[in-house]
Amino acid sequence: MKPLRTPTSTLFDDETVDVVHEVGTIIGNPDEWLDEPNDRFEGRPPRALINTDEEQRLRDLIRAVKHGLVS
């Protein structure tokens, strides 16, 4: 298990450090989505990426959905 750490992502002007809030801007029930296994993250729930070296992958997906780059 990787230790928790501060992510090294760069935030856009319209983003906050709170990933749950960011998911809530595109999904009605962010907690439910964050806790469901997701194939994009090798079957892990997205919440498992928060505060790890892989958080940027989650942020990239959120950005892609916000900007219509993912269907």
Backbone torsions as a table, in degrees:
resi	resn	phi	psi	omega
1	MET	NA	130.3	-179.6
2	LYS	-77.2	142.6	176.8
3	PRO	-71.0	149.5	176.7
4	LEU	-71.0	145.8	178.8
5	ARG	-153.6	171.0	177.0
6	THR	-76.0	127.8	-179.2
7	PRO	-66.3	154.6	-178.8
8	THR	-102.8	21.1	-178.4
9	SER	-73.5	154.7	174.0
10	THR	-102.0	125.6	-178.7
11	LEU	-86.5	145.1	172.3
12	PHE	-78.1	164.7	-177.5
13	ASP	-58.5	-31.6	-177.2
14	ASP	-95.3	12.0	-177.7
15	GLU	-109.3	156.4	174.8
16	THR	-115.9	166.1	177.3
17	VAL	-71.9	-17.2	-178.7
18	ASP	-79.6	101.6	-177.3
19	VAL	-65.2	-36.3	179.0
20	VAL	-60.7	-42.1	176.2
21	HIS	-61.2	-44.1	-179.5
22	GLU	-60.9	-42.9	177.3
23	VAL	-63.4	-38.6	179.6
24	GLY	-63.0	-19.5	177.9
25	THR	-76.3	-13.9	-178.9
26	ILE	-123.8	-14.2	-176.8
27	ILE	-131.1	136.0	-177.4
28	GLY	-63.4	-37.0	-179.5
29	ASN	-124.1	82.9	-174.8
30	PRO	-61.2	-36.6	-178.2
31	ASP	-63.5	-40.4	178.9
32	GLU	-62.2	-48.2	-179.0
33	TRP	-64.0	-42.1	-178.1
34	LEU	-64.9	-24.2	-177.2
35	ASP	-97.9	-4.8	179.2
36	GLU	-86.4	137.2	173.9
37	PRO	-56.5	143.0	-175.1
38	ASN	-134.9	125.5	-179.6
39	ASP	-60.5	-28.8	179.2
40	ARG	-63.9	-20.2	-178.3
41	PHE	-119.5	38.8	177.4
42	GLU	56.4	37.4	177.6
43	GLY	82.5	-2.9	177.9
44	ARG	-82.1	151.3	174.2
45	PRO	-71.0	145.0	-179.7
46	PRO	-53.6	-33.5	-179.8
47	ARG	-58.4	-27.2	-179.3
48	ALA	-65.8	-17.4	-179.1
49	LEU	-89.4	-17.2	-177.1
50	ILE	-64.5	133.8	-179.6
51	ASN	65.6	27.7	174.8
52	THR	-124.4	176.7	176.3
53	ASP	-62.8	-16.9	-176.9
54	GLU	-97.6	3.6	-179.6
55	GLU	-57.9	-32.6	-179.0
56	GLN	-60.4	-33.9	176.7
57	ARG	-60.2	-41.9	178.7
58	LEU	-66.3	-45.1	178.5
59	ARG	-62.1	-38.9	178.6
60	ASP	-62.4	-40.4	177.9
61	LEU	-65.6	-44.6	178.3
62	ILE	-57.8	-45.6	179.7
63	ARG	-62.4	-43.0	-179.4
64	ALA	-61.7	-42.6	178.9
65	VAL	-65.8	-44.3	180.0
66	LYS	-57.9	-34.6	-174.6
67	HIS	-101.1	11.3	174.9
68	GLY	74.1	22.9	-178.4
69	LEU	-93.6	-1.3	178.9
70	VAL	-131.0	136.0	178.5
71	SER	-102.5	NA	NA
